[in-house]
Amino acid sequence: MKNAKSNPCISGKTPPKDIIERTFAFAVRVIQLCGKLDARPGVGRVMMSQILRAGTSVPSNVEEAQAAQSRPDFVSKMSIALKEARETHLRLRLLATAHIFPNNQLQPLVQEADEIKHVIGAIVVSAKRNGTA
């Protein structure tokens, strides 16, 4: 059994519940976007698979961090979530800039990806500062 000192989730150092829900909702929106991209030939399909993989990895890693066995494990999993959020943000920006998909539909998702990466980044910094990671 994990003890409260070694598990950030038990010790009260867990990220706010809203990041868990927010990244889940973000992944749902990414899946919906990818469903629309799949219908487009060429670059849209290639981008779709990359965005789908990275975008759905974010909440997976945030969720995994909730069961971290130690603070370093928590930081590691959240750092992976941050990397995937950064990749998703980049690919969404590329898609928007290349005009593969209507910008008015992509921009809210680009903005959400940017905000998520900032929130996760702050969580990682805070966890490192408050621990030995």
C-alpha positions, 0 to 999 in steps of 0.5 A: 500500500502506498503511503501519503508521503510518497504518493502526491495524490494521497498527500494533497499535491495532486493537480486540480480535478479540472485538469483531469476533466479538461484534458479528457474533454480536450481529447474528445474534441481532438477525436471529433476533429480527427473524424472530420480530417479523416474524410479529407485526402492527403495531408489531412489524414497524415496529420489526423493520425499524429494529432489523434495519438498525441491529443489522446495521450495527454489525458492518459498520462494525466490520469496515470499520474494520479496513481503515481507511486512517488513524486518523481513518478508523478513528475515523470508522467505529468512531464510526458503529458506536457510533451504530448500537449506541446506536440498536439498544440504544434500540430494543431497550429500547423494545421491551422496555418496550412489552411487544411481545416477552417480556422474558425473551427481550429482556433478554439482547439489551438487555444485550449491546447496552449492553455492545457500545456501551460497548466500542466507545465505549472503543475510539473514546476510546482511538483518539482519545487515541492519535492525532490524530483 
